C-alpha cells in the first residue's frame, strides 16, 4: 500500500497544475481570430504555427530526456 495523502494534497497539486496549464492555453486559443485579423499579409496563420512551436519544443525536450536522462541524478530530475 502506498503512502497516505493527508488533506488531499496530491489532488490539489494536480488541480493547480491543470489550471496553470489550461488557462494560458485557452487564452492563446481565444486570441487566434484577433491575430489572424490583425496580421493579414502573413502567409501562415498563427493557429497553424503555434501548435507546432509548442509541441516541437516538447518533442525535443523529451528526446533529450530519453537520450541523456540516465546520466542525471534523481535530485536533479526532480
VMD Tcl script that builds the backbone (N, CA, C; Angstrom):
set m [mol new atoms 234]
animate dup $m
set s [atomselect $m all]
$s set {name element resname resid chain x y z} {
  {N N UNK 1 A 0.846 -1.189 0.000}
  {CA C UNK 1 A 0.000 0.000 0.000}
  {C C UNK 1 A 0.885 1.244 0.000}
  {N N UNK 2 A 0.516 2.231 -0.771}
  {CA C UNK 2 A 1.305 3.447 -0.880}
  {C C UNK 2 A 1.124 4.379 0.306}
  {N N UNK 3 A 1.847 5.468 0.316}
  {CA C UNK 3 A 1.720 6.435 1.412}
  {C C UNK 3 A 0.360 7.128 1.387}
  {N N UNK 4 A -0.078 7.526 2.559}
  {CA C UNK 4 A -1.362 8.222 2.685}
  {C C UNK 4 A -1.224 9.664 2.213}
  {N N UNK 5 A -2.264 10.152 1.563}
  {CA C UNK 5 A -2.305 11.541 1.095}
  {C C UNK 5 A -3.152 12.340 2.084}
  {N N UNK 6 A -2.481 12.968 3.031}
  {CA C UNK 6 A -3.190 13.711 4.067}
  {C C UNK 6 A -3.670 15.044 3.504}
  {N N UNK 7 A -4.939 15.307 3.656}
  {CA C UNK 7 A -5.510 16.574 3.213}
  {C C UNK 7 A -5.659 16.692 1.710}
  {N N UNK 8 A -5.630 15.579 0.983}
  {CA C UNK 8 A -5.766 15.587 -0.478}
  {C C UNK 8 A -4.766 16.517 -1.149}
  {N N UNK 9 A -3.537 16.517 -0.683}
  {CA C UNK 9 A -2.505 17.409 -1.215}
  {C C UNK 9 A -2.227 17.112 -2.689}
  {N N UNK 10 A -2.153 15.831 -3.035}
  {CA C UNK 10 A -1.875 15.453 -4.423}
  {C C UNK 10 A -3.003 15.924 -5.337}
  {N N UNK 11 A -4.242 15.771 -4.890}
  {CA C UNK 11 A -5.386 16.223 -5.681}
  {C C UNK 11 A -5.294 17.726 -5.924}
  {N N UNK 12 A -4.979 18.493 -4.899}
  {CA C UNK 12 A -4.855 19.944 -5.042}
  {C C UNK 12 A -3.697 20.321 -5.956}
  {N N UNK 13 A -2.599 19.588 -5.887}
  {CA C UNK 13 A -1.465 19.874 -6.766}
  {C C UNK 13 A -1.856 19.648 -8.224}
  {N N UNK 14 A -2.531 18.538 -8.502}
  {CA C UNK 14 A -2.960 18.276 -9.875}
  {C C UNK 14 A -3.999 19.294 -10.343}
  {N N UNK 15 A -4.870 19.722 -9.466}
  {CA C UNK 15 A -5.850 20.743 -9.824}
  {C C UNK 15 A -5.156 22.056 -10.191}
  {N N UNK 16 A -4.215 22.490 -9.364}
  {CA C UNK 16 A -3.488 23.730 -9.648}
  {C C UNK 16 A -2.644 23.600 -10.917}
  {N N UNK 17 A -2.041 22.434 -11.129}
  {CA C UNK 17 A -1.254 22.196 -12.345}
  {C C UNK 17 A -2.159 22.297 -13.580}
  {N N UNK 18 A -3.333 21.678 -13.517}
  {CA C UNK 18 A -4.266 21.734 -14.641}
  {C C UNK 18 A -4.718 23.151 -14.940}
  {N N UNK 19 A -5.031 23.908 -13.899}
  {CA C UNK 19 A -5.438 25.299 -14.096}
  {C C UNK 19 A -4.288 26.110 -14.679}
  {N N UNK 20 A -3.091 25.886 -14.155}
  {CA C UNK 20 A -1.928 26.634 -14.629}
  {C C UNK 20 A -1.566 26.333 -16.072}
  {N N UNK 21 A -1.871 25.139 -16.539}
  {CA C UNK 21 A -1.564 24.776 -17.921}
  {C C UNK 21 A -2.700 25.168 -18.856}
  {N N UNK 22 A -3.934 24.920 -18.466}
  {CA C UNK 22 A -5.058 25.123 -19.363}
  {C C UNK 22 A -5.456 26.583 -19.531}
  {N N UNK 23 A -5.359 27.399 -18.495}
  {CA C UNK 23 A -5.765 28.792 -18.641}
  {C C UNK 23 A -4.904 29.560 -19.652}
  {N N UNK 24 A -3.576 29.463 -19.596}
  {CA C UNK 24 A -2.799 30.149 -20.633}
  {C C UNK 24 A -3.055 29.584 -22.030}
  {N N UNK 25 A -3.237 28.277 -22.124}
  {CA C UNK 25 A -3.503 27.667 -23.431}
  {C C UNK 25 A -4.821 28.192 -23.995}
  {N N UNK 26 A -5.861 28.252 -23.169}
  {CA C UNK 26 A -7.150 28.763 -23.634}
  {C C UNK 26 A -7.083 30.242 -23.960}
  {N N UNK 27 A -6.260 30.992 -23.244}
  {CA C UNK 27 A -6.099 32.416 -23.558}
  {C C UNK 27 A -5.469 32.590 -24.930}
  {N N UNK 28 A -4.499 31.766 -25.255}
  {CA C UNK 28 A -3.863 31.843 -26.579}
  {C C UNK 28 A -4.837 31.407 -27.663}
  {N N UNK 29 A -5.573 30.338 -27.426}
  {CA C UNK 29 A -6.521 29.855 -28.426}
  {C C UNK 29 A -7.601 30.889 -28.732}
  {N N UNK 30 A -8.019 31.615 -27.723}
  {CA C UNK 30 A -9.083 32.593 -27.951}
  {C C UNK 30 A -8.593 33.843 -28.679}
  {N N UNK 31 A -7.295 34.039 -28.790}
  {CA C UNK 31 A -6.784 35.225 -29.488}
  {C C UNK 31 A -6.380 34.951 -30.937}
  {N N UNK 32 A -6.517 33.711 -31.400}
  {CA C UNK 32 A -6.123 33.406 -32.776}
  {C C UNK 32 A -6.903 34.220 -33.799}
  {N N UNK 33 A -8.202 34.382 -33.596}
  {CA C UNK 33 A -9.000 35.164 -34.531}
  {C C UNK 33 A -8.518 36.609 -34.594}
  {N N UNK 34 A -8.175 37.160 -33.441}
  {CA C UNK 34 A -7.675 38.528 -33.397}
  {C C UNK 34 A -6.369 38.663 -34.188}
  {N N UNK 35 A -5.437 37.730 -33.958}
  {CA C UNK 35 A -4.158 37.813 -34.659}
  {C C UNK 35 A -4.320 37.595 -36.156}
  {N N UNK 36 A -5.208 36.695 -36.565}
  {CA C UNK 36 A -5.433 36.483 -37.988}
  {C C UNK 36 A -6.044 37.724 -38.633}
  {N N UNK 37 A -6.841 38.467 -37.896}
  {CA C UNK 37 A -7.421 39.698 -38.419}
  {C C UNK 37 A -6.367 40.804 -38.515}
  {N N UNK 38 A -5.523 40.921 -37.498}
  {CA C UNK 38 A -4.519 41.983 -37.455}
  {C C UNK 38 A -3.350 41.752 -38.406}
  {N N UNK 39 A -2.927 40.516 -38.592}
  {CA C UNK 39 A -1.767 40.187 -39.417}
  {C C UNK 39 A -2.287 39.585 -40.723}
  {N N UNK 40 A -2.776 40.436 -41.614}
  {CA C UNK 40 A -3.437 39.947 -42.823}
  {C C UNK 40 A -2.455 39.476 -43.897}
  {N N UNK 41 A -1.277 40.058 -43.966}
  {CA C UNK 41 A -0.348 39.704 -45.023}
  {C C UNK 41 A 0.542 38.520 -44.714}
  {N N UNK 42 A 0.407 37.935 -43.550}
  {CA C UNK 42 A 1.283 36.828 -43.151}
  {C C UNK 42 A 0.835 35.554 -43.850}
  {N N UNK 43 A 1.779 34.792 -44.383}
  {CA C UNK 43 A 1.451 33.615 -45.190}
  {C C UNK 43 A 0.829 32.493 -44.356}
  {N N UNK 44 A 1.330 32.275 -43.140}
  {CA C UNK 44 A 0.806 31.209 -42.292}
  {C C UNK 44 A -0.014 31.803 -41.159}
  {N N UNK 45 A -1.142 31.194 -40.884}
  {CA C UNK 45 A -1.965 31.711 -39.791}
  {C C UNK 45 A -1.369 31.285 -38.453}
  {N N UNK 46 A -1.526 32.102 -37.423}
  {CA C UNK 46 A -0.989 31.750 -36.098}
  {C C UNK 46 A -1.566 30.447 -35.551}
  {N N UNK 47 A -2.805 30.139 -35.875}
  {CA C UNK 47 A -3.401 28.901 -35.378}
  {C C UNK 47 A -2.761 27.669 -36.012}
  {N N UNK 48 A -2.049 27.850 -37.120}
  {CA C UNK 48 A -1.316 26.753 -37.745}
  {C C UNK 48 A 0.090 26.628 -37.170}
  {N N UNK 49 A 0.737 27.750 -36.892}
  {CA C UNK 49 A 2.134 27.759 -36.470}
  {C C UNK 49 A 2.287 27.444 -34.986}
  {N N UNK 50 A 1.407 27.968 -34.153}
  {CA C UNK 50 A 1.562 27.857 -32.700}
  {C C UNK 50 A 1.629 26.419 -32.188}
  {N N UNK 51 A 0.721 25.519 -32.588}
  {CA C UNK 51 A 0.828 24.142 -32.076}
  {C C UNK 51 A 2.153 23.469 -32.438}
  {N N UNK 52 A 2.694 23.763 -33.613}
  {CA C UNK 52 A 3.982 23.189 -33.983}
  {C C UNK 52 A 5.099 23.745 -33.101}
  {N N UNK 53 A 5.028 25.010 -32.766}
  {CA C UNK 53 A 6.053 25.611 -31.911}
  {C C UNK 53 A 6.011 25.000 -30.504}
  {N N UNK 54 A 4.833 24.848 -29.966}
  {CA C UNK 54 A 4.693 24.298 -28.611}
  {C C UNK 54 A 5.076 22.822 -28.582}
  {N N UNK 55 A 4.516 22.041 -29.485}
  {CA C UNK 55 A 4.769 20.602 -29.465}
  {C C UNK 55 A 6.168 20.263 -29.960}
  {N N UNK 56 A 6.738 21.093 -30.820}
  {CA C UNK 56 A 8.114 20.859 -31.267}
  {C C UNK 56 A 9.083 20.942 -30.103}
  {N N UNK 57 A 8.914 21.932 -29.256}
  {CA C UNK 57 A 9.765 22.063 -28.068}
  {C C UNK 57 A 9.572 20.874 -27.124}
  {N N UNK 58 A 8.343 20.412 -26.982}
  {CA C UNK 58 A 8.079 19.260 -26.114}
  {C C UNK 58 A 8.747 17.998 -26.661}
  {N N UNK 59 A 8.704 17.806 -27.964}
  {CA C UNK 59 A 9.321 16.611 -28.568}
  {C C UNK 59 A 10.833 16.653 -28.400}
  {N N UNK 60 A 11.436 17.810 -28.637}
  {CA C UNK 60 A 12.891 17.935 -28.491}
  {C C UNK 60 A 13.303 17.679 -27.048}
  {N N UNK 61 A 12.584 18.250 -26.098}
  {CA C UNK 61 A 12.952 18.043 -24.693}
  {C C UNK 61 A 12.741 16.591 -24.273}
  {N N UNK 62 A 11.707 15.931 -24.785}
  {CA C UNK 62 A 11.506 14.517 -24.471}
  {C C UNK 62 A 12.629 13.667 -25.037}
  {N N UNK 63 A 13.069 13.971 -26.230}
  {CA C UNK 63 A 14.171 13.216 -26.830}
  {C C UNK 63 A 15.458 13.389 -26.014}
  {N N UNK 64 A 15.707 14.601 -25.557}
  {CA C UNK 64 A 16.897 14.826 -24.731}
  {C C UNK 64 A 16.826 14.045 -23.423}
  {N N UNK 65 A 15.658 14.008 -22.817}
  {CA C UNK 65 A 15.499 13.260 -21.571}
  {C C UNK 65 A 15.648 11.763 -21.828}
  {N N UNK 66 A 15.101 11.274 -22.938}
  {CA C UNK 66 A 15.231 9.853 -23.253}
  {C C UNK 66 A 16.678 9.460 -23.512}
  {N N UNK 67 A 17.422 10.333 -24.193}
  {CA C UNK 67 A 18.800 10.010 -24.544}
  {C C UNK 67 A 19.781 10.212 -23.391}
  {N N UNK 68 A 19.584 11.280 -22.611}
  {CA C UNK 68 A 20.565 11.644 -21.598}
  {C C UNK 68 A 20.016 11.641 -20.178}
  {N N UNK 69 A 18.782 11.231 -19.982}
  {CA C UNK 69 A 18.170 11.250 -18.653}
  {C C UNK 69 A 18.822 10.315 -17.657}
  {N N UNK 70 A 19.383 9.215 -18.147}
  {CA C UNK 70 A 20.013 8.259 -17.237}
  {C C UNK 70 A 21.295 8.815 -16.618}
  {N N UNK 71 A 21.842 9.871 -17.195}
  {CA C UNK 71 A 23.065 10.471 -16.661}
  {C C UNK 71 A 22.789 11.464 -15.533}
  {N N UNK 72 A 21.525 11.821 -15.345}
  {CA C UNK 72 A 21.152 12.779 -14.306}
  {C C UNK 72 A 20.868 12.060 -12.995}
  {N N UNK 73 A 21.118 12.734 -11.895}
  {CA C UNK 73 A 20.796 12.172 -10.590}
  {C C UNK 73 A 19.298 12.336 -10.319}
  {N N UNK 74 A 18.786 11.574 -9.379}
  {CA C UNK 74 A 17.371 11.681 -9.035}
  {C C UNK 74 A 17.036 13.080 -8.518}
  {N N UNK 75 A 17.934 13.675 -7.769}
  {CA C UNK 75 A 17.680 15.004 -7.218}
  {C C UNK 75 A 17.600 16.040 -8.325}
  {N N UNK 76 A 18.446 15.951 -9.334}
  {CA C UNK 76 A 18.405 16.925 -10.424}
  {C C UNK 76 A 17.174 16.723 -11.313}
  {N N UNK 77 A 16.671 15.510 -11.394}
  {CA C UNK 77 A 15.452 15.254 -12.175}
  {C C UNK 77 A 14.236 15.906 -11.527}
  {N N UNK 78 A 14.218 15.909 -10.222}
  {CA C UNK 78 A 13.084 16.495 -9.507}
  {C C UNK 78 A 13.156 17.993 -9.606}
}
mol reanalyze $m
mol bondsrecalc $m
mol representation Tube
mol addrep $m
